[in-house]
Amino acid sequence: MRSVIRIFAVFLLLATTGSGLRAKTATSPPASGPRFVTFQPGGFTEINQKLKVNVVFVGFERGTGPQQIDDARFRQFLPAGARTPNLLKGEWLGNSFDYNYRIVYANTAYENSFFAFLTANRHTECVVTYAQEYYNRSLRIP
């Protein structure tokens, strides 16, 4: 009885999958080929991407003073977007980007921790002149 159940199970499996019961026919690809949505063969297409850019100020405060950051003035120097050039051929590659900037100021606890880390891990033999001046300043470290 077990052998009959096994044969019936194999037959049922073959019948449900279609394997072995009928010859499979090869399907031919569509005559027109696949349809491209983004790319057009032989044509130029520019793909645009909107990017979110976070600008984080550490050690600076918002404001209009000499040591502060004026958000509106800072934003006027940021590019609204960019395109990728092929420098060898002098043409565009087809990538373009629109930037959406978010300006953030680090809180005092983060600033103190960050500058303490820099001070503890600096290598005096690798510091260039402008960085040395930076380290010589009072960095709000208690």
N, C-alpha and C positions, 0 to 999 in steps of 0.2 A: 504494500500500500504506500509506503514511503517513497518508493521509486516513481510511482505514478504521480504523486504530489509534486516531486521534484521536476519531472518532465512537464507537468502542467504549469508549474511556476516559470520554467524557462520559456515555454511556449507563450505564456501570458506576457512575460517581459519582452520577448521579441515582437509580439503583436502590438504592444502599446508603443514601443519605440520605432517600429517599422524596420528594424535591422534584420536582415536576412530573409525577409518575406518578399520583398520586391526590390528590383534593381533601382539604385539611386541614379537620378539623371543629373548631370552637371548643369548648373545654371550659368547662362552667359551674362556678362556684365551689360549694363544698360548701354544702348547705342550712343547716347549723347554724353556719357561720362558723368562724373559727380558735379553737382552744382556748387560753386563756391559763393559763399556769402560775403566774406571779408576781402578775399583776394580776387582780382580779375586778371587772368592770364594775359600777358602782353601790355597791361596798363599799370599806371602808378596809383597806389592807394596809400593814403596816410592814416595810420592808426593812432587815435588820440586816447590818452589816458589821463584821468584826473588824479593827482597825487595830493595826499595830505602831508604837509611838512610841519613838524614841530620845531620851533625855535625856543630853546631853553636858555635863559640867562641865569648864570650862577655868579653871585657877587655883585650884581647890579640891581638897582631898584627902578621902578617905573616913575617917570617924571620928565621935566624939561630942563633940569639943572645940568651943570657941566659933567657930573659923574653919574647921571641918570639916563635912562633910555626913553625917548619919546616914540611911542609906538607908531603914530601916524608918519612921522619923519623917517623912521627906520623902514617901514613898509614901502615908502616911495622908492627906495633903492633896490628892492627885491624884484626879480623878474617875475612877470605874470605867467610865463611858460617858457618852453624851450623846444627846439627841434634838433634831431640828431643828424649831423652832417657826415658825409663820407669825404674825409679830407684828401684822399688820393684822387678822387674823381671830381671833386668840387660840386657835388650834388647832394640832395637830401636822401636819407635812408628810408624815410616813411614813418618814423616814430615822432610823435609830438606829445608834449606834456603840458597840462594846465596845473599850476600850483595853487593850493589853498593853504595859506599859512595860519598857524595857531601859535601865538606868542605866550610863553609861560615863564614865570619868575620863580626860581627855587626858593623855598622857605629858609629861614635862618638856621634851623636845625640841620637841614641838608647841607647848606653852605659850610657850616662849621665842620661837619663830618668830612665833607669833600676836601676842604683845604687842609684839615689835619692829616688826611690820608696822603695828599700831595707832599706835605712837609715831611712826613715820616718815611716816605718812599722815594724821595728825590736822590739823585746821584749827582753830587757837586761836580764831578769830572765831566759830566755830559751836558751841563747847562750852558746855553748861549747867553749873550749879553742881555738881551731884552727879557729873557726868562729870569735871569739873576735879579734884575730890577723888580720883577714881579714878586719874587720870593722875599725880597728885602722889605716890601711894604708890610704894613700892619694888616693882617688878614682876618681880623675878627676872631682870632683863636684865643681862648682864655688862657 
